[in-house]
Structures are given as structure tokens and as C-alpha cells.
Amino acid sequence: MTDSLTDVEAAEPTNAALAKVSLAAFDQMVASSPGFRSRPGQREMAERIATELHNITLGDQADPTQAVTVIQAGTGVGKSAAYLSTTVALAMARKTRVVISTATVALQEQLMTKDLPALAAVLDTPFVYALAKGRGRYVCKLKLERLAGSGDEDSSELFGVDEDTPPPPTAFAKQLKGQDWQDPEERRMVLYDTLANALAAGQWDGDRDSLSEQPDPRDWSTVAAERHTCTARHCPLFRNCSYYNARTLLAQAQVIVANHDLVLASLGMKALPDLDNCLVVFDEGHHLPAVALDQFSGAMDLTGLRWLDKLPKILHEVAEKMGVAVAQDVTTLAQQLKTALLDAGRIAMDLLRGVTASYDIVHRFPDGVLPEAFIEPMTLIHGHASGLSEVLEALGAELKARAKEDPSQAAQNSVQYARLGQLAPKINSVVGTSAMLLAHEAQPMAKWLRSDTSSGLVSLSAHACPIVPGDLLRRHLWNQVRGAVVTSASLTSCGSFDYFLSETGLDQLAHVSTLAVDSPFDYRTQGELVVVETVADPRHVESFTREMVAALLADLRLVAHGALVLFTSRVQMKAAVDALDAALLGVVLVQGQLSRARLLGTHTARIESGQPSVIFGMQSFGEGLDLPGQLCEAVFITKLPFASPSDPVAQARAEWLKREGRDPFSELVVPATGIRLLQWTGRAIRTEDDQARVVCYDKRLLSQPYGRRMLQGLPPYAVLRRVRGQTLSVLGLV
């Protein structure tokens, strides 16, 4: 009989016993799970975590012992049970905490509503778990009170309609919009009054996600709790603050569920436990590189500049209420900044007109080098914005100091601080992005202009982003982490961890170990992978799409229950939709025509009623979609899922690698596509009882060396080749 966690811990309370404590918790969970099926891979994963993390050094220590274990756990392994039981037990034994970071809301919900409650019911030692959210998910009561009818003189300016939005429509335009049209200002006031009343009556906790209907993002942003507008404990409503109340509950939790964005955005911010003093699990870890690039990129608007007109007025009014003088001529600085931004915008627009007649375009600067005409205005932009930022920061620091010194003035100081905070993100984005655009380094930044008309007006923005996510993660994340598990069902590509380790910056760290745990599924008997050999080359878009769509529709007519079709572009998906006959139109559900929840609900209802149902989807449906049994008996992959060649960061990185004498296609494109293909094929078999097949219409998977590289990283399906309608086995792969 397996020893209980408390027995092992009491018998061997030494550091050497921590691995046994951790593994005992896993065994205790397994023994208590009804209907549990033995999964050797799950235990192998638990053993690796227990062995690697038991001896790390926590806290502020010289030359600490670190460990990061990277584990690919195939579908069906039960990885969340393996890492939860081991890390939670280890954290409790060491009197520390666990941060579990995910990439999707679906996994967060699974952890909070299923996996953690199940573990808590099993372990002898109780623990508290909580979900961490960014402060923008909570309402700022100070803002809401003033918007909901206090009549504060600063409210209309501080929290009113965004001055950069188009003016209200004329009476004729309202008539064209129909009876459902509502004045945005009236809509906002009804919303804010409703929220304020619900808060006052205790019917709402201030968490946006607990609202029965989600407000318009623009309306919510006006009352959201944001760092730049918050004086924290110096705010008069601090004790009743929804965000800080949630933070208090978070501080009492031994297990915190967060997401990758929040973990990276919170580095050094104290919103989460210090990563050198806790255990960390990155589930869905293959998303980390993309999240890192997004977190450390910069963007600034070159067209929506009305905020600069009100900035001097706000700075002067805040300073006047404080009885201090503004150190610089902010009126002139703001005008100079606006002039420089307009100059940059004109230069950018002239440049884009020389490239294309379209107003929707992304134009990248080769090698990260700005055109000479941009240098002077960008230098002026950075200088003027930095001067305004200094004034903003100085006034904000003084307001916080006064709120601390004189609590009787805290309310007024908090309001004035919030007025400044509305402008801080805008000025900071200009300062940061202009600095990145002007930077010249051996490893260049990706730098580009974007023009689009999606808002109804032409908007123009400038962007900059580092190109190697591994460098960012190594510098900002891994140097803080002492003990971590990085896991996913898709960390290897083409049968190797090399690409993932490089992309995450873990390849150069000596304390990193890797483990690939096989799925318990018998892919050879449960499924097959059919590669269709088309006459047309997949690179010849029009002819290939025609041939692929014809083959796809013939296959769809044979679907008895549920199926998923994954497309690489909306144009490709539209071609397939347009070709559907009347019979198939009643079977196919298309991503975007219904919400994701309604689409999946409709699909399930059709299958349960005995009708066939086919989902047409793109990249977001190729990952995290769990359709077991008859819900998905076939996955059709229309083309190898290469990333869009128009991505400016990928373009810049490929350009740099070529200059370094390296091959970006082999080094980046193929392994990235291999991981995506592994995710897509993973939608087919979800349980030990499933029978499913994957059909890929891209012959390059077998005909090209890079395709065969990708194939090596896929589950061991029986591989078949279809030529002119005849299906043949593929020797050496069956």
C-alpha cells in the first residue's frame, strides 16, 4: 500500500526526502482516482518533476541551484495531474507556492473547476488555490463613482468619450442604422449606472468576467483598474477595491493559476510571487516565444493625436491644484511632439503610396534600417516625448507622496493621479517605440509601418519588435526562475527539442533537462494518416485549391459523424465554402459565422441526434479543440500549415539569418510548421477508444525532404498515400 504524503514527510523531513514527498502525492492521487487507467508516461513525468525540482535553492541566495525540466506529454498522458500533484506537494513541504501559467482560458477553467478541486479532495494537507488576472479585468470604483453621477468637474474630461473616435452620426445616418442604434454616450451612462448600482447592492464583485453580459471593450476601458491611474493603498477606496481584494485572496493561496501574458508582464511588479521563491509550471509552453515577442514589442500611433492637444491643459491644471509650477514648457513640447509625429506620418504615407495604392498595408524596413527621411522626425519625437514623460512622472510621484503624507487629501490626489494616468500609456508608447526604432544593433529590430481602414478611417502606426524570443526570455524570465516545469503536447519538432529550446532561450542553460513522454494511445491501430498526391503543386495556389477542394468535398460526402477541416487561409476556406452543394451546406459549420461556443454546441447537438456535422476552421481551431469519439472521426488538413510569409518579425529574422550565412527555412520555417502540424493532427485521437483518420492534401509531406522531417515528429500513425483515388501503404512508415 502506498504511504500517505504526511507519513513520508514525517518520516523523512530532510531535503533528500522531498522527491519522495512529491511522488507520494502523485501515487495518492492515482490511488484515489475512480476508474483510473495505468499510464506509464504519466508516472514517468511525475518522477522526472520530483527528481529535478526537489533540490532547487529558493530565495535570495548566492550561486543558487536551478532546474528547468521540459516535458512533452502526448495527448492522453494526463499531464496536469502529473505536474499538479508533484509540484503542489513539493511546494507545501518547502512552505512555498506554485504558479501555474497557461496560454488559454479553456485550460485555466479546467484547472480551476476540475483538476485542482480533485487534487484538493485527495491530498491530506489542505491548500488554497486562486486564479490571477490582470488588473484591467477589474473595475476602478473611483472612476465608476464619478462617471455614475457624482458630477465631479474633472469627470467629463477624464472619463468622457474618447476624443479620437469619430463624431456621433447625423440624424440621417442614425436612420440608416435602424431602430437599434443607441447614442454611445447614453449607452455608456446606462452601463456605468448599472455597474455602480450592482456594486453598491453587493450583486457584483467588480470582476468583468462575472458580468452576465460583457460590455463593449471601449466602454469598459474607461472604468478599468489600470496601473497608471492607480494610487494603490493611498486611494480612499483602497479597502473596497475589487482588484486589491482579489490580490489579498491571491496572497493567501498556495497555488496560483495565471497566464503567460500576465507572468511576463508582471516581472518585477510584485503582482505575482517572486519567481525565485516559488515553483513555476508553464503549461501550453509552446506559446512562450510568441508571448515574449508581443510583450517586448512597441507601437505608436501616427494619426490619432488629439490627446496631445489636451495634455498641456491637464498637466497645468494638475500642477495648479497641487500649487506647484510645471518644470518645462509643456505646451510647446506637446506642440513640437505633435508636429514631429505629423511629419513622420506624412513621410510614412508618401512612402506607402510609393509601394501600393492600397490603404491596408504593412511595410517593413529592410535590415531594421529607417529611411534617412525618418531619422530627424523620429529623433525629435523621442526627445519631446521623453521631456513630457519626465514632467508626467514627476507630477505623479508628487501626488503619490502627498496622498501618503495627508490622507485627508487622498481622494483629490487620487483623482488627479488618474487624470495623469490616462495619458501615461500613450506617452510611454511613443518614448519606448521611438527608442526601438532609432536603435542600431548587430541583431536588428523588426521595424515596420502599418496602415489600415478597419475603423472606417485611415490609421497609421509605427512598430518595432526584437526578433529572437529566446534572448528575451533568457534575459527577463529564466534568470529569475529557480524551479520550473515547461510542458505541452507539442514541444518537439521533427522529432527533436532543439527548435523549442532555442526559441525559448533554454538551449544555453546547463540546468535544463528534456523528456518526451509518449501518448498511451495506439496510433497504429486507432488511426491512419492519408497523404493525398495532387497533380497540382501546392505552391501554385489557384490550381491546387481547385483540385484540393474537389477532393475534400468528395471526402466530406463520406463523413458519417463528426469531422474537422483545417485551412491555412481565409481565401482557401472561402473557396471551399463557395463550392459546397446543397447537401453539404446543411452539414458544414464555418468558423466566424457563429461564436466558438455556439458553433461547438451546434456541432455536438447534430452528432448526438445522429446527423453528420463538419467544422471548417483555421489556426485557432487546430489547437486546444477537444472533440473525442464521434465528434471528430476525421481531420482534413488542406495544406501544410506554414506561417504567413507577410509577418514582419519573421521576415526580419529570416533576413538577418541569411546575412549570417544561415538557412531560415530549415532552421525556423520547417520546425515551426512541424509543431503546428503536430497540433493539427492531435485533434484526431483524443481517447484510448477513438478511431480516427487524418487526411492531408499536401503531397509535400511525403515528396519533400522537409515534409518527411515533419512526419518524423508526428504520432506513429499508419501512413498511407492516395494516388488518383487509390490508397497505398507507404513502406518504412507503416
Secondary structure as UniProt FT lines:
FT   HELIX           5..11
FT   HELIX           15..17
FT   HELIX           18..31
FT   TURN            34..35
FT   HELIX           40..53
FT   TURN            54..55
FT   STRAND          67..73
FT   TURN            75..76
FT   HELIX           79..93
FT   TURN            94..95
FT   STRAND          98..102
FT   HELIX           105..110
FT   HELIX           111..115
FT   HELIX           116..122
FT   STRAND          129..131
FT   HELIX           135..137
FT   STRAND          138..139
FT   HELIX           141..145
FT   HELIX           146..150
FT   TURN            153..154
FT   HELIX           155..159
FT   TURN            163..164
FT   HELIX           171..177
FT   TURN            179..180
FT   HELIX           184..200
FT   TURN            201..202
FT   HELIX           208..210
FT   HELIX           217..223
FT   HELIX           227..229
FT   HELIX           232..234
FT   TURN            236..237
FT   HELIX           238..240
FT   HELIX           242..251
FT   STRAND          255..259
FT   HELIX           260..265
FT   TURN            266..269
FT   HELIX           275..277
FT   STRAND          279..282
FT   TURN            283..284
FT   HELIX           285..287
FT   HELIX           288..295
FT   STRAND          298..301
FT   HELIX           307..322
FT   HELIX           330..355
FT   STRAND          361..364
FT   HELIX           366..368
FT   HELIX           372..405
FT   HELIX           407..409
FT   HELIX           410..421
FT   TURN            422..423
FT   HELIX           424..438
FT   STRAND          446..452
FT   TURN            454..455
FT   STRAND          459..465
FT   HELIX           469..473
FT   HELIX           474..478
FT   TURN            479..480
FT   STRAND          483..488
FT   TURN            494..495
FT   HELIX           498..503
FT   TURN            504..505
FT   TURN            507..508
FT   TURN            510..511
FT   STRAND          512..517
FT   HELIX           523..526
FT   STRAND          527..533
FT   TURN            538..539
FT   HELIX           541..556
FT   TURN            557..558
FT   STRAND          562..566
FT   HELIX           570..578
FT   HELIX           582..585
FT   TURN            586..587
FT   STRAND          588..591
FT   TURN            592..593
FT   HELIX           596..608
FT   TURN            609..610
FT   STRAND          613..617
FT   HELIX           619..621
FT   HELIX           629..631
FT   STRAND          634..637
FT   TURN            645..646
FT   HELIX           648..659
FT   TURN            660..661
FT   HELIX           665..669
FT   HELIX           670..681
FT   TURN            682..683
FT   TURN            688..689
FT   STRAND          692..696
FT   HELIX           700..703
FT   HELIX           705..712
FT   STRAND          718..723
FT   TURN            724..725
FT   STRAND          726..729
FT   TURN            731..733
//
